[in-house]
Amino acid sequence: MNLADNTGRIADLALERAGNRQRFILALVGPPGVGKSTLSDALVEEFAQRGQSAAVVPMDGFHFDNAVLDARGDRHRKGAPFTFDADGFAALMRRLGSEPDREIAIPVFDRELDLSRAGGRIIEPGHRFLIAEGNYLLLDQPPWSEIAALFDMSVMLTASPEVLSQRLIQRWLDHGLSGPDATARALGNDIPNAELVLQSSRAADVILESIG
């Protein structure tokens, strides 16, 4: 994936579709480990170069707290669709789309603390383009299937199973796990989640492949 070429292509299409709208919401979707955060940040910079203010709205801010997951026996599946507050995310997206003149606080996920921080970011009236970023935004399963209608445009970032497996295992190695433990964590949760995104998501307006 040529990042510069693709960010320009996405920004061109978004600007064309946005017309005179005060707020435009773009969904950036893809499996874990595919590079969504990198592309999201690059898009914010691309819009800025065109004189447009943009901000990222991460789905990860709606992780259920570890205490909730522990009580439900779901801690080992953290990151699976049912470990997020999908309805809460949908409510936020509706508010962001319908109240472009207000400052709106959104939660963000702190990877070091392994928890979501309420009010971790402020979406301002000047943020014309919002990049909703997450794994399951186009998942064709309830309650996620109701969220797709809230986006003005969608981009799916994909990668081969081999590339994703390598990246997801490396992610756990970087967290200090041994080789066998990192592989077990990836195979037990991350890779099944990635396969679900690739196999059960609705078609996006733009599809990009992340390589290597």
C-alpha positions in Angstrom: 0.0 0.0 0.0 1.4 3.4 -1.0 0.3 5.5 1.9 0.7 8.9 0.3 -1.1 7.9 -2.9 -4.0 6.3 -1.1 -4.5 9.0 1.5 -4.7 11.4 -1.4 -7.2 9.2 -3.2 -9.4 8.9 -0.1 -9.3 12.6 0.6 -10.2 13.4 -3.0 -13.3 11.2 -2.9 -14.3 12.4 0.6 -14.1 16.0 -0.4 -16.1 15.3 -3.6 -18.9 13.5 -1.6 -18.9 16.0 1.2 -19.9 18.9 -1.0 -20.9 21.8 1.3 -21.7 19.6 4.3 -20.6 20.9 7.7 -19.6 17.4 8.9 -18.7 14.2 7.0 -18.1 10.9 8.7 -15.7 8.4 7.0 -15.5 4.8 8.4 -12.0 3.2 8.2 -12.4 -0.5 8.8 -10.2 -3.5 8.9 -9.0 -6.5 10.9 -6.7 -6.1 13.9 -3.1 -5.5 13.0 -3.8 -4.2 9.5 -2.6 -0.6 10.1 -5.8 1.4 10.6 -4.3 3.7 13.2 -1.4 4.6 10.9 -3.7 5.3 8.0 -6.1 7.3 10.2 -3.3 9.6 11.3 -2.1 10.0 7.8 -5.6 11.0 6.6 -5.8 13.7 9.3 -2.5 15.1 8.0 -3.8 14.8 4.4 -6.9 16.7 5.2 -4.9 19.4 7.0 -2.7 19.9 3.9 -5.9 20.6 2.0 -7.1 23.2 4.6 -9.6 20.8 6.2 -9.7 19.9 9.9 -10.2 16.2 10.7 -10.2 14.0 13.8 -10.2 10.3 14.6 -13.0 8.7 16.5 -11.7 5.3 17.6 -14.1 2.4 18.2 -11.5 1.1 20.7 -12.8 3.7 23.2 -15.8 1.5 23.7 -14.0 -1.5 25.0 -15.8 -2.9 28.0 -13.8 -2.5 31.2 -11.7 -5.4 32.3 -13.8 -5.7 35.5 -16.9 -6.1 33.3 -15.2 -8.7 31.1 -13.9 -10.6 34.2 -17.4 -10.7 35.6 -18.7 -12.1 32.4 -15.8 -14.6 31.9 -14.9 -12.9 28.6 -11.5 -11.4 29.5 -9.7 -13.9 27.3 -11.7 -12.7 24.3 -11.1 -9.0 24.7 -11.3 -7.4 21.3 -14.0 -9.7 20.0 -17.2 -8.0 18.8 -19.2 -8.8 22.0 -16.5 -7.1 24.2 -17.4 -3.6 22.9 -20.3 -1.3 23.7 -21.6 -1.2 20.1 -24.8 0.6 21.1 -22.8 3.3 22.9 -20.6 3.8 19.9 -23.6 4.1 17.6 -25.2 6.7 19.9 -22.0 8.7 19.8 -21.8 8.6 16.0 -25.4 9.8 15.8 -24.6 12.7 18.1 -21.5 13.6 16.2 -23.4 13.6 12.9 -26.4 15.6 14.2 -24.6 18.1 16.4 -21.7 19.5 14.4 -21.8 22.9 16.2 -21.0 21.5 19.6 -17.9 20.3 21.4 -18.3 16.6 22.1 -16.1 14.5 24.4 -15.3 11.0 23.2 -13.5 8.1 25.0 -10.2 6.8 23.9 -8.4 3.5 24.7 -5.1 3.7 26.6 -3.1 0.6 25.5 -0.6 1.1 28.3 -3.3 1.1 31.0 -5.4 -1.4 29.1 -8.6 0.6 29.7 -10.8 3.3 28.1 -10.5 6.9 29.3 -13.8 8.8 29.2 -13.5 12.3 27.7 -10.0 11.5 26.4 -10.5 13.6 23.3 -12.6 16.5 22.2 -14.3 16.7 18.8 -14.7 20.4 18.0 -17.1 22.2 15.7 -14.2 22.9 13.3 -13.6 19.1 12.8 -15.4 18.8 9.5 -14.1 15.3 8.6 -14.3 12.6 11.2 -12.6 9.3 10.7 -14.4 6.5 12.6 -11.8 3.8 13.0 -12.3 0.2 14.1 -12.6 -3.5 13.3 -16.3 -4.0 13.2 -17.9 -0.9 11.7 -19.1 -2.8 8.7 -19.7 -6.1 10.4 -22.9 -7.6 8.9 -24.1 -8.9 12.3 -26.4 -7.2 14.9 -26.0 -4.8 16.6 -23.1 -3.7 14.4 -25.1 -4.1 11.2 -27.1 -1.0 12.2 -24.0 1.2 12.4 -23.1 1.2 8.7 -25.9 3.6 7.8 -24.3 6.3 10.1 -21.3 6.7 7.8 -21.1 8.9 4.7 -18.2 6.8 3.2 -16.3 3.7 4.0 -12.8 2.4 3.5 -11.7 -1.2 4.1 -8.0 -1.9 4.8 -7.1 -5.6 4.2 -4.1 -7.8 4.3 -3.3 -11.4 3.6 -3.8 -14.0 6.4 -0.1 -14.5 6.5 0.7 -10.8 7.0 -1.9 -10.4 9.6 -0.7 -13.5 11.6 2.8 -12.3 11.5 1.8 -8.8 12.8 -0.5 -10.1 15.5 2.0 -12.5 16.9 4.7 -9.8 16.8 2.3 -7.5 18.7 2.3 -9.9 21.7 6.0 -10.5 21.4 6.4 -6.7 21.7 4.3 -6.9 24.9 7.0 -9.3 26.4 5.3 -12.7 25.8 7.4 -15.7 24.8 7.1 -17.1 21.3 4.7 -19.9 22.2 2.6 -17.6 24.4 2.4 -14.9 21.7 1.4 -17.4 19.1 -1.3 -18.9 21.4 -2.7 -15.5 22.2 -2.9 -14.5 18.5 -4.4 -17.9 17.4 -6.9 -17.9 20.3 -8.5 -14.5 19.8 -6.8 -12.0 17.4 -6.7 -14.1 14.3 -10.3 -15.4 14.6 -11.4 -11.8 15.0 -9.4 -10.8 11.9 -11.0 -13.6 9.9 -14.4 -12.5 11.0 -13.8 -9.0 9.8 -12.6 -10.1 6.4 -15.3 -12.7 5.9 -18.4 -11.0 7.4 -18.1 -7.3 6.7 -20.3 -5.4 4.2 -18.7 -4.0 1.1 -16.8 -0.8 1.5 -16.7 2.1 -1.0 -12.9 1.8 -1.2 -10.7 -1.3 -0.5 -7.0 -1.1 0.1 -4.5 -3.8 0.7 -1.7 -3.5 3.3 1.4 -5.4 2.2 4.2 -6.8 4.3 
